[in-house]
């Protein structure tokens, strides 16, 4: 957790309050282990139920995932909002994890993802990826999600903890209430067809 990421997630939580006033929300935080801070305080509101997910036990982890690509302990279409900061770069096949995000989100549900576009290697236990706006837009296309806001903090803002180095990229997206034609099912069908042709 660094201050640049916390500031961006704080902005999202404030917009969520304005956009969905008084709603009861189930919020899941992927990669929630407390490493120099958490987002929990941003979602500590009446009617909001925050659940921290991670692959290992520790502070701020409510549910331990045994597999980043199979969240069988989380029922389908039960999550209103999924957040994640500084986790996707540490997931080897992040698109497979996003299939689980798509599964557990309710139709109309929101996700807010924050990941670095730059910075030094920081293995937990691996460091595989960096993300740009086009990459997050492509991920939305793969998932059949509607991108609401996608941006990278390219300019330095002089964060006291030096977190300008990450130049975070942010995606706020909505799972549609009805599947998009070129959404996840179309993409997977094309993938399986191409895989079969490659054999």
Buried (B, 14 or more C-beta within 10 A) or exposed (E): BBBBBBBBBEBBBEBBBEEBEEEEBBBBBBBBBBBEBBBBEBBEEEEBEBBBBBBEEEEBBEBBBEEBBEBEEBEEEEBBBBBBBBBBBBBEEBBEBBBBBBBBBBEEBBBBBBBBBBBEEEEBEEBEBBBBBEBBBEBBBBBBBBBBBBEBBEEEEEBEEEBBBBBBBBBBBBBBEEBBEEBBEBBEEEEEEEEEEEE
